[in-house]
Amino acid sequence: MNLQRLFQMQDTLDKRIESEHNLCGIPLLRKKILSLQVELGELANETRCFKFWSTKAPSSNDVILEEYVDCLHFILSIGLENKFQGITLNTNHITCELSEQFLSLYINISDFITCSSLHNYLNIFQDFLSLGENLGFSKEDIENAYLHKNNINHERQDNGY
């Protein structure tokens, strides 16, 4: 996965949104963090991993992957906001139950709210990539889905989303 390319694409989208919505100079970090938490909840909902009371199957992999890259957009945007785009990620694959991974990510995000350090940001990003692996997505799947969704996000801006 070419992280620098993804950060660059996210930067272009973020700058466009800030310019077109008159948000230049307005602090957006906390809104981006809340957006990440909401998108992470939507992702968990599509996996249905926590719905022990239900026998309904998870959504299709395409739907889950789209929700996953919605989260990735905000993780990249938060990194840009904090000037963390020159990072290198360790690919420590953690295998555990999906509900536990989601809870761990929420804890990581809470830690980042308390202390917006590079260390806490890396914990979010690395655990998020591990979640993607456990969902069955390759780095190529994730990157391609990000590229596709980034184009959709630009189209949405073109159409007054």
N, C-alpha and C positions, 0 to 999 in steps of 0.2 A: 504494500500500500504506500503510495507516494504522499506522505503527510504534508510535505511542503506545498504540493500542488493543491491539496484539499484546503489547507489554510489560506492559500492565495485566492482560491475560488470563493471561499467563505468571506474573505476580506472584501472582495469585489461586491458580493451580495450585500454584506452589512453596510458598506459605504453607500451603496445605491439606496437602500432602505432609509438610512439616516438622512441622506440628502433629500430624497423625494417626500419624506414624511416630516421634514423640518425638525429632525432630532439631533442635529449636530451640536455637540457640547452638552447634551442632556445625559446624565448618568443612567445607563441601562443595565448595568451588571446584575442588579438584584432581580430585575424583570427577566433577564436571560436565565438566571438560576431558577426562578419559579417556572419559567417556560420549560426548562429541562426536566424539572420534577413532574410537571403535568404530562409532558411527552413520555417520560419513563413510565408513568402510570398507564397511559394509553397503550404502550408496548406490553406491559404486564397483562393488561386486560385482553389484548389480542392473543397472548400465549395461553391464557386461562390457567396458568400454572398454580394459582392460589385458590382456584374455585373447587375446593374439595367436595362441595355439595352437588356438583354438576357433572353430568356425563357427556356434555356437549364437547365436541372436538375443538382444538385451537383453530384459529383462522389459518388461511393458506400461508405458505412460506412467503409469497409475494407481499401479502398484507403485513405480515410480521416484519419483513425486511424494510418495507417502506416506513413503518413506525420506528424501526431501529435507526434508520438514517435521519429521521426527523430529530431524534435525540442527538445524533452525531453533529448535525448542523449547530445545535446549541452548545455542545461541548467545544467545538472548534471556535465558535463565536466568543465563548467565555475565555478561551485561551488567548484569542486575539486581544480581547479587552484588557488582559493582564500581561500582554507581551510575552506569552509563553510559546509562541509559534516555532521556535527553534529547537524543539524537544526531540529526544529520542526515547522511544518507548521500549520497555522490556516486554517480551511476549511470554509472560508466565501464565500458562494455561491453568486455570483453577477449575476443577470439576467439583461441582456441588449442586444441590437441588436449586432449580431456577428461582423459587421464592426466596431462598437465602441470598442468592446473588442480587436480586432486586433490593432486598432489605439492606444489604451491604452497600450498594450504590447510594441509597438514600442516606445512609450514615456518612459515607464519603462526601456527599454533597453538603450535608449539615456541617461536617468538619471544615469544608471549604468556606462556607458562610462565616464560620467563626474565625478562620484564619485562611485567607486567600493566598496560600503559599504555593510555590511550584510543587513541592512534595505532595500536598493535598490534591492539587490538580492532576498530577501524574497518577495518583491512586484512583481517581475517578476514571481517567482515560484508560488505564490498563485494565481495571476491573470491567469496564464497559466492553473493551475488545474481547476479554475472556467470556463475557456473556454472549457476545456475538458468535464466538466459536461454539459455545454450548448450545446455541440455537441452530447450529449447523451451517453457519455462513463462513465462507472463505474470505480472506482479505480482498480477493478480486471481486467477489460478490458484493461486498460492502462498498468498495470503491466505485464499482459500476453503478450500483444503486444510488450512491451519493451523487455521482455525475448526473444521472437521470433526474433525480429529485431537485438538484440545484437548477437545472434547466426549467423544470416546472415552476420553481419558486420565482425565477426571473419572468417567466410567462405570466405568472400571477400578478407580479408588479406591473407588467405591461398592461394588464387588464383591470387595474384598480382594486386588487384583492384587499 
